[in-house]
Each structure stands twice: as C-alpha cells, then as structure tokens.
C-alpha cells in the first residue's frame, strides 16, 4: 500500500536501479530511433481550429494512416487547461516526502545515539546514515522506503524508552506502527516485533512481552489500514481479500515482482551499506555485547534490531535492496559506537588495524576500478570523464585518511574521510545523475507514444509503470491476461497498450498484436502495440 502522492505522478522509474531527479521540460523532445520520423514522410498538414498559434514540437500529434500519409494535428487542450486549474507536480514537490523523511531519519538517529551513548556517537551515526549509498539514493527517489524507515525508527525508539520504564511510550510505538502500515504495509509492524523478540530473548526477559500490550496495540496499529482498505474496496468494487492475499501472502510465499533466494541479502547488504561496510568487521569485533560489558543492553537492542529485521527480510520471498533501509539506522549507530571508541580510547592499537586495512583495501579497489573505467569508457561517450575523476578523488581520500591515522592523527583522519565521502556525493549529484537520467527516463518513449495515439485509450500490461503514466499525462488501464488485452485493443474504441518485450514474446500466438514503437527505459525494453492487422476498427489496421 502506498500513500496518495505515489500514484501516477511518479517522476522516476522506481522499479529500476539508481537515478537522478527527472529534469524539467525542454523545448525539443528527445526522439528515439524509429522509422516514423516526420522528416522522412510525405506530410500533408491539417490543423485543428482551436488554437491559431504556430505549431511547436510539443503541441503536435503525428499519426500514420493506411494510405501512407501522415496527419499532424494539435493535442486536445484539456490537459493544458487542467494544468492551469491543478498545477502539474514538479520533481521537487514529488521528491519532497522522501527527502524530508530521510532528513528526519538522520535527525532521529542523532537524537537516539546522543541519548544512549553521547553527542559524538550520535553525530557519527547520523553522518554515516546520510552518506550510505542506498539511503542516499532512496532519499532522492519518489519511493516510500525512507518514510517507512522513519516510522520503524520511531517505533524502535519508543519501544526502547518503554522498556526503560516510560510505559506511555508503548502507545506511541503502536501509533508509529500504524502510520508505517499505512505507508507500506505490515512490514512496519513485523520488523519491530521481530527485533523485540530477539532482544528480549537475548536478555532472557521474554516475560516482559506482557508489558507490550500487544492484545490492544496490534489491533490499534492495523485498524487505520483496515478501515482504508475496506472503504476503498466498497467505493472501487474490488475484493479486499484478494488484495490481502496478493500483497501479503503471495509476497511472503512466492514473491510478486522481485522473488529472490533467501541468501540474497547476504551479498546485497555489503553493497547497499557502502562505504561503511568497510568498518562492519571491526564494528562486530569490538561492539558485540559481552557479559558485563559497557552499554551491553543498548548494544543488544541494536543487534536484536539488525538480526531480527535481517532474518525476517530473508524469510520473505519478495526482496528488494530498498527493504534493507529498515535496519540501516541500527547499523549506523553500531558503526558510530565503533568509530567513537577508536577516537576516544587511550590505547587504540587493537582497533587501529581494523581501520587501516579496510582503508588500504578501498583505496586499492578504487585505483583498479579507475583504470578499468578509463579503458571501458572509450566505448561509452561521457562515461570516463565523469567517473575517472571521482575514482581518483576517492583514492586520495582513502590515502589521506590512512596517512593521518598512521601519523596518529585520528580525529583528522575521520574528518578527512567524512568530508571526502560527502564531496564525492556532491560530484555524483552534480555530474553523474543528470547524465544518467535519460537512460532511466520514460519521457522520450512517451513522447513517441503521444505522437502516435493522440487521445486514444492507452493501457499497460500486467504491471504499472508510473513513469509512463506521468509522462503520458493520463491514467493507464491495467490489463491482466491475453483476453483482457484483446478486448481492450479491439473494442468499439480501439486502444493501444504498453508492454514489456519479454511479455510480448510470451503473447505470440495468443493475441494478434502489432508492434508500433520500441524504446529502452533503463534495463527494460517497452513496446507500444495495437490490435494487429486483424482489427478493422483500429486506425493502424487494414482499410475496410
């Protein structure tokens, strides 16, 4: 389940990997390769009378008829009129919920760490979370994962306060769970429950579960989502039991869109938590709670959060890297404790090698990768001169940090590392993401689609692509199965459909389809299809 701002106004292709913000509109559309170029066709122009100004490339619709000619006409002005009444959502507006939630996560991690371990741990943990690669990416996307992470973080902080004696915090924990459940389903309740079970079990205090008030708290957390689901089911006419079966049971047992093996997160977590993965071995070595150790119960709480959340996510068949964000605050706090111990211990020699060896390894990897990128970049225009300077800069950052630590300037070394990583992210935002955005954007494909279909009905097969809906400026009818697709394409008002290339191959022989446009959006190849040559009602079909 998603909050209402997600919907069709989605400026990114969220099913793909990392991307920057979607750029604003330009005067000239980016045109993909297609045989239907207006410069190659004999064109006869006929203009609609509703707008006397000269035609611009963004206000025309090109349609090829069976006669071999092309007709250029203006698009329906209703969309422009609607934009005057309801201004179009901008990338900044759409990204704001994710970015604001990410900022609040950073502030809450700082507050949590300062309350338990002191100012320095809170500051280091907050900085570490903000510069984690997956967290940084999700904060710039129109995803709900940073908001879900915020509610899980607040739930865990309230649970910790409640276990320390502030009984009223149980109410707050369940309220944060309720908001998280509204945001992205029952995962917002399952992860805190799993974390508390592991923590209380490790403390041998399972009897304290009675204090949680689960008999009234869990129904309270579920109630807003259940009310929302049944009201929408009544108004829209869908079966709520089918939604629950598909979105909960099927995701858990089989996976809906991204089924992965149970060990997926074992190799995904080290990549997503970069660059702080370098210090996870030292963190586990020196912060794992021992009997009678300092801050043992607080450390057990965070390890229970990480282990319980990781185990639960591994058991669920549906797996995505963004789901790991729910345990990142606990990992960042543990890394903050390790870095603080390295900075403040009088005898830091046992920790020193757990800092120096990862830094030397990271510098060597960056140097080797820079050489490979310089060679590979010759085949990809613009690739090398954006990534090679970043790789060399990171080599200098890791080398400078290592040099400072070797000279026993521990504070200076940590400052060099933090500021260098921050500057690297600024380079990514300024140079990399704008360059990568056309690769991820559905805008060129949608401009070709609108040129083709004008105001005709448009559907999408099997799975929603919010980026396509956004750039097509309309709601897309979701079509499931060959029969529903055939009925939509060959109905009284013939329609068009956007379909993935692999699904198009599966439909061969089941439904007569005609491929009109093809374009790669990220790693997916999308195809615009019509009802095929057997449909006489369709403008792309044969003449009657």
C-alpha positions in Angstrom: 0.0 0.0 0.0 1.2 3.5 -0.8 0.4 7.0 0.3 -1.6 9.0 -2.1 1.2 11.1 -3.6 2.8 8.0 -5.1 0.3 7.2 -7.9 0.5 8.2 -11.4 2.6 11.4 -10.7 5.8 9.4 -10.4 8.7 11.2 -12.0 11.2 8.3 -11.9 11.2 4.7 -13.0 11.2 3.2 -9.4 11.5 -0.3 -10.5 15.0 0.3 -11.7 18.3 1.0 -10.1 19.7 4.4 -9.1 18.7 7.5 -10.9 18.7 11.3 -10.5 15.9 13.7 -10.5 13.8 14.0 -13.6 14.8 17.1 -15.5 12.3 19.8 -16.3 10.6 20.1 -19.7 12.7 21.0 -22.7 11.7 22.7 -25.9 12.7 19.8 -28.1 11.7 16.2 -27.3 14.4 13.5 -27.2 13.4 11.3 -30.1 14.3 7.6 -30.0 15.2 5.7 -33.1 12.0 5.0 -35.1 11.0 4.5 -38.7 8.2 7.0 -38.2 10.2 10.2 -38.5 8.2 13.2 -39.9 11.2 14.2 -41.9 11.1 11.1 -44.0 7.4 11.0 -44.7 5.3 12.9 -47.3 3.4 15.1 -44.9 0.1 16.8 -45.5 -0.8 19.2 -42.7 -4.2 19.8 -41.3 -4.7 21.9 -38.2 -7.4 22.0 -35.7 -9.1 25.3 -35.3 -9.0 25.6 -31.5 -5.5 27.2 -31.3 -4.3 29.6 -34.0 -0.7 29.9 -32.9 2.1 28.2 -34.9 2.7 24.6 -34.1 5.5 23.6 -31.8 7.0 20.2 -31.5 5.4 19.6 -28.1 1.9 20.5 -29.3 1.6 18.2 -32.3 0.5 14.6 -32.7 1.7 12.6 -35.6 -0.4 9.7 -36.9 0.4 7.4 -39.9 -2.7 6.2 -41.8 -3.1 3.2 -44.0 -2.7 5.5 -47.0 1.0 6.0 -46.2 0.5 9.7 -45.4 0.8 11.5 -42.0 -1.6 13.8 -40.3 -0.3 16.4 -37.9 -2.8 17.8 -35.5 -2.8 19.6 -32.2 -3.4 17.6 -29.0 -6.6 18.2 -27.0 -6.1 21.4 -25.0 -7.9 19.9 -22.0 -4.7 18.8 -20.4 -3.2 22.3 -20.6 -6.5 23.7 -19.1 -6.3 21.1 -16.3 -2.8 22.2 -15.5 -4.0 25.8 -15.1 -6.5 24.6 -12.5 -4.3 21.9 -11.0 -0.6 22.8 -11.5 1.5 19.8 -12.6 3.5 18.2 -9.8 7.2 19.1 -10.1 10.1 16.9 -9.4 11.0 18.9 -6.3 7.4 18.5 -5.0 7.3 14.8 -5.7 10.7 14.1 -4.2 10.0 16.2 -1.1 8.3 13.4 1.0 11.3 11.0 0.5 13.9 13.8 1.1 12.1 15.2 4.2 11.7 11.7 5.7 15.4 11.0 5.1 16.4 14.2 6.8 14.1 13.3 9.8 15.7 9.8 9.9 19.1 11.4 10.2 18.0 13.7 13.0 16.3 10.9 14.9 19.4 8.7 14.6 21.4 11.6 16.0 18.9 12.0 18.9 18.8 8.3 19.6 22.6 8.0 19.6 23.2 11.1 21.8 20.7 9.9 24.4 22.3 6.4 24.7 26.0 7.0 24.0 26.7 10.7 23.9 27.0 13.5 21.4 29.9 12.1 19.3 28.2 8.7 18.7 25.0 10.4 17.6 26.8 12.7 15.2 29.0 10.0 13.7 25.9 7.7 13.3 23.8 10.4 11.7 26.6 11.3 9.3 27.2 7.7 8.4 23.5 7.0 7.7 23.2 10.1 5.5 26.2 9.0 3.4 25.2 5.4 3.0 24.8 4.7 -0.7 21.4 3.1 -0.7 20.0 5.6 1.8 21.3 8.5 -0.3 19.7 7.1 -3.5 16.3 6.4 -1.9 16.2 9.9 -0.4 16.2 11.3 -4.0 13.5 8.9 -5.4 9.8 9.0 -5.2 9.7 5.9 -3.0 8.1 5.3 0.3 11.1 3.4 1.8 12.6 6.4 3.6 9.2 7.2 5.1 8.8 3.6 6.2 12.3 3.7 7.7 11.4 6.8 9.7 8.3 5.2 11.2 10.2 2.0 12.1 13.0 4.1 13.7 10.4 6.0 15.8 8.7 2.7 16.7 12.0 1.3 17.9 13.0 4.4 19.9 9.6 4.4 21.6 10.0 0.7 22.4 13.4 1.3 23.9 12.0 4.1 26.1 9.1 1.9 27.2 11.4 -0.9 28.2 13.3 1.6 30.3 10.2 2.4 32.3 8.2 5.0 30.3 5.1 3.0 29.9 3.2 5.6 27.8 5.8 5.0 25.0 4.0 1.8 24.1 1.1 3.8 22.8 3.5 5.8 20.7 5.1 2.7 19.4 1.8 1.3 18.1 0.9 4.7 16.6 4.1 4.8 14.6 3.5 1.3 13.5 0.0 2.3 12.3 1.5 5.1 10.2 4.1 2.8 8.8 1.5 0.2 8.0 -0.5 2.8 6.1 2.8 3.8 4.2 3.9 0.3 3.1 2.0 -2.5 4.7 2.6 -4.8 7.6 6.4 -4.7 7.4 6.2 -1.7 9.6 4.8 -3.9 12.4 6.7 -7.1 11.6 10.3 -5.7 11.9 9.8 -4.0 15.4 8.1 -7.2 16.7 10.9 -9.4 15.4 13.5 -7.0 16.8 11.9 -7.0 20.3 11.6 -10.8 20.3 15.3 -11.2 19.5 16.3 -8.6 22.1 14.2 -9.9 24.9 15.2 -13.4 24.1 18.9 -12.5 24.3 18.3 -10.8 27.6 16.3 -13.8 28.8 13.3 -11.5 29.6 10.6 -12.9 27.3 8.2 -12.5 30.2 8.3 -8.7 29.6 6.3 -9.2 26.5 3.2 -8.9 28.7 4.2 -5.2 29.2 3.9 -4.5 25.5 0.1 -4.7 25.5 0.1 -6.5 22.1 -3.6 -7.6 22.6 -4.7 -4.0 22.2 -1.7 -2.4 20.4 -1.5 -4.6 17.3 -5.2 -4.2 16.5 -4.7 -0.4 17.0 -1.9 -0.5 14.5 -3.9 -2.4 12.0 -7.1 -0.5 12.3 -6.4 2.6 10.1 -5.1 0.4 7.3 -8.0 -2.0 7.5 -10.5 0.9 7.5 -8.8 2.5 4.5 -8.8 -0.9 2.6 -12.4 -1.7 3.2 -13.7 1.8 2.4 -11.7 1.8 -0.9 -12.9 -1.7 -1.7 -16.5 -0.6 -1.2 -16.1 2.5 -3.4 -14.0 0.9 -6.1 -15.6 -2.5 -6.2 -12.5 -4.7 -5.7 -12.2 -7.7 -3.3 -10.2 -6.8 -0.2 -9.5 -10.5 0.5 -7.8 -10.7 -2.9 -5.7 -7.7 -2.2 -4.6 -9.2 1.1 -3.8 -12.5 -0.5 -1.8 -10.9 -3.3 0.0 -8.2 -1.3 0.8 -10.2 1.8 0.6 -13.9 1.4 1.9 -14.0 -2.2 4.7 -11.6 -1.5 5.8 -13.7 1.5 5.5 -17.1 0.0 6.3 -16.7 -3.7 7.2 -13.1 -4.4 5.1 -10.8 -6.6 7.6 -8.8 -8.7 11.1 -9.4 -7.2 11.3 -13.0 -5.9 14.9 -13.7 -4.8 16.6 -16.6 -2.9 16.8 -16.5 0.9 20.6 -15.6 0.8 20.1 -12.6 -1.4 20.6 -10.0 1.4 23.9 -11.7 2.4 25.6 -10.2 -0.7 23.2 -7.3 -1.2 23.8 -5.7 2.3 27.6 -5.2 1.9 26.9 -3.3 -1.4 24.0 -1.2 -0.2 25.7 -0.1 3.0 28.8 1.2 1.3 31.1 2.9 2.2 30.6 2.0 5.8 30.7 -1.7 5.0 34.4 -1.3 5.3 34.1 -1.0 9.0 31.5 -3.6 9.8 34.0 -6.3 10.6 35.6 -4.0 13.2 32.2 -2.9 14.4 31.1 -6.5 15.1 34.5 -7.4 16.7 34.5 -4.5 19.2 30.8 -3.7 19.8 29.3 -7.2 20.1 28.0 -7.2 23.7 29.8 -9.3 26.2 28.6 -10.3 29.6 29.2 -7.3 32.0 30.4 -5.1 29.2 29.7 -1.4 29.0 26.4 -0.4 27.4 25.5 -4.1 27.0 21.8 -3.7 27.0 21.8 -0.8 24.5 24.1 -2.7 22.2 21.9 -5.8 22.5 18.9 -3.7 21.5 20.6 -2.7 18.2 21.9 -6.1 17.5 18.4 -7.5 18.1 17.1 -4.9 15.6 19.6 -5.9 12.9 19.4 -9.7 13.4 15.6 -9.8 13.8 15.0 -7.5 10.8 17.6 -9.2 8.6 16.2 -12.7 9.4 12.6 -11.5 8.7 13.5 -9.9 5.4 15.4 -13.0 4.3 12.4 -15.3 5.0 10.1 -13.1 2.8 10.3 -14.2 -0.9 9.8 -10.7 -2.2 13.2 -9.0 -1.9 14.5 -5.6 -2.9 17.6 -3.6 -1.8 15.4 -0.8 -0.5 13.9 -3.0 2.1 17.2 -3.1 3.9 16.8 0.6 4.9 14.7 -0.6 7.8 17.9 -1.9 9.6 20.2 0.8 8.5 19.7 3.1 11.5 20.8 0.4 13.9 23.8 -0.4 11.7 24.8 3.2 11.5 24.5 3.5 15.3 26.7 0.5 15.8 29.3 1.9 13.4 29.1 5.2 15.3 29.9 3.4 18.5 32.9 1.7 16.9 34.3 5.0 15.4 33.8 6.8 18.7 35.7 4.0 20.6 38.5 4.4 18.1 38.7 8.1 18.6 38.5 8.2 22.4 40.3 5.1 23.6 43.7 5.8 25.1 45.1 2.5 23.7 43.6 2.4 20.2 46.2 -0.1 18.8 43.7 -3.1 18.9 41.3 -1.1 16.8 43.8 0.6 14.5 44.3 -2.3 12.1 40.5 -2.7 11.8 40.6 0.9 10.4 43.7 0.9 8.3 43.3 -2.4 6.4 39.8 -1.6 5.1 41.0 1.9 4.1 44.0 0.4 2.2 41.8 -2.2 0.5 39.2 0.5 -0.5 42.0 2.7 -2.0 43.4 -0.2 -4.0 39.9 -1.2 -5.3 39.2 2.4 -6.3 42.5 2.7 -8.1 42.0 -0.6 -10.0 38.4 0.4 -10.9 39.5 3.8 -12.1 41.9 2.1 -14.6 39.3 -0.2 -15.8 36.7 2.6 -16.2 39.2 4.7 -18.2 39.6 1.8 -20.6 36.0 0.8 -20.8 34.8 4.5 -21.0 36.2 4.7 -24.5 33.2 2.8 -25.7 30.7 4.9 -23.8 30.7 8.6 -24.6 30.9 10.8 -21.5 31.4 7.9 -19.1 35.1 8.1 -18.4 35.5 11.8 -17.8 32.7 11.7 -15.2 33.7 8.6 -13.2 37.5 8.6 -13.5 37.9 11.9 -11.6 35.6 10.5 -8.9 37.7 7.4 -8.6 40.9 9.3 -8.4 39.4 11.6 -5.8 38.3 8.6 -3.6 41.8 7.2 -3.9 43.2 10.4 -2.5 40.5 10.4 0.3 41.3 6.9 1.5 45.1 7.5 1.1 44.8 10.8 3.1 42.8 9.2 5.8 45.2 6.3 6.1 48.2 8.7 6.2 46.6 10.7 9.0 45.9 7.5 11.0 49.4 6.3 10.6 50.6 9.6 11.9 48.3 9.2 15.0 46.0 12.0 14.0 42.8 10.0 14.5 40.4 13.0 14.6 41.9 14.5 11.4 41.7 11.1 9.7 38.0 10.7 10.5 37.3 14.3 9.3 39.1 13.7 6.0 37.1 10.5 5.5 33.7 12.1 6.2 34.2 15.3 4.2 35.7 13.3 1.3 32.7 11.0 1.1 30.4 14.0 1.3 32.2 15.7 -1.5 32.1 12.5 -3.6 28.3 12.5 -3.2 28.1 16.1 -4.4 30.0 15.1 -7.5 27.6 12.3 -8.1 24.6 14.7 -7.8 26.2 17.4 -10.0 27.8 15.3 -12.7 26.6 11.7 -12.8 22.9 11.8 -12.1 21.9 14.4 -14.8 23.9 12.4 -17.3 22.4 9.0 -16.3 18.8 10.4 -16.2 18.0 10.0 -19.9 18.9 6.3 -19.7 16.3 5.9 -16.9 13.6 8.3 -18.1 10.5 7.2 -19.9 9.9 10.7 -21.4 11.3 10.0 -24.9 9.2 6.9 -25.2 6.1 8.6 -24.0 6.5 11.5 -26.5 6.6 9.0 -29.3 3.5 7.2 -27.8 1.6 10.5 -27.6 2.6 11.3 -31.2 1.1 8.0 -32.3 -2.1 7.7 -30.3 -3.3 11.3 -29.7 -6.3 10.9 -27.4 -6.9 7.2 -28.0 -7.2 4.9 -24.9 -3.9 3.7 -23.5 -3.4 0.6 -21.3 -0.4 -1.1 -19.7 0.0 -4.9 -19.5 0.4 -6.8 -16.2 2.4 -4.2 -14.2 2.2 -0.5 -13.6 5.0 1.8 -14.8 4.3 5.1 -13.0 6.9 7.0 -15.1 4.9 6.1 -18.3 1.7 7.3 -16.7 3.4 10.6 -15.6 4.8 11.5 -19.0 1.7 10.4 -20.8 -0.4 12.7 -18.6 -3.1 10.2 -18.1 -4.2 7.2 -16.1 -3.3 3.9 -17.7 -5.7 1.0 -17.7 -4.0 -2.1 -16.1 -4.7 -5.1 -18.3 -4.2 -8.6 -17.0 -4.2 -11.6 -19.3 -4.5 -12.0 -23.1 -8.3 -12.0 -23.1 -8.5 -8.6 -21.3 -5.8 -7.2 -23.6 -7.5 -8.4 -26.7 -10.9 -6.9 -25.6 -9.2 -3.5 -24.9 -7.3 -3.3 -28.2 -10.2 -4.5 -30.4 -13.1 -2.8 -28.6 -15.6 -0.2 -30.1 -13.0 2.5 -29.2 -9.7 0.8 -30.2 -6.9 1.3 -27.8 -3.2 0.9 -27.5 -1.1 -0.8 -24.9 2.4 -0.5 -23.5 4.0 -3.9 -22.9 7.4 -5.2 -22.0 9.3 -7.0 -24.7 9.6 -10.3 -22.8 5.8 -10.3 -22.2 5.2 -9.5 -25.9 7.2 -12.7 -26.8 5.1 -14.7 -24.4 1.9 -13.5 -26.1 2.8 -14.6 -29.6 0.0 -16.8 -31.0 -2.3 -15.9 -28.1 -3.3 -12.4 -29.2 -2.9 -10.6 -32.6 -0.6 -7.7 -31.8 1.2 -5.1 -34.0 4.4 -3.5 -32.6 4.5 0.3 -33.3 7.2 1.7 -31.1 10.1 0.2 -29.1 12.3 2.0 -26.6 14.7 1.0 -23.8 13.8 2.6 -20.4 16.6 1.6 -18.0 17.1 -2.2 -18.3 13.6 -2.7 -19.6 12.5 -2.5 -23.3 9.0 -1.2 -23.6 6.9 -1.7 -26.7 3.7 0.2 -27.9 1.3 -2.3 -29.5 -2.0 -2.0 -31.3 -4.6 -4.7 -32.1 -2.8 -6.0 -35.1 -3.8 -6.3 -38.7 -6.9 -8.3 -37.8 -8.7 -5.3 -36.3 -10.5 -3.3 -38.9 -11.7 -0.7 -36.4 -8.2 0.3 -35.5 -6.6 3.3 -37.3 -3.4 1.2 -37.6 -5.3 -1.8 -39.1 -6.2 -2.5 -42.7 -8.8 -0.5 -44.6 -12.3 -1.9 -44.5 
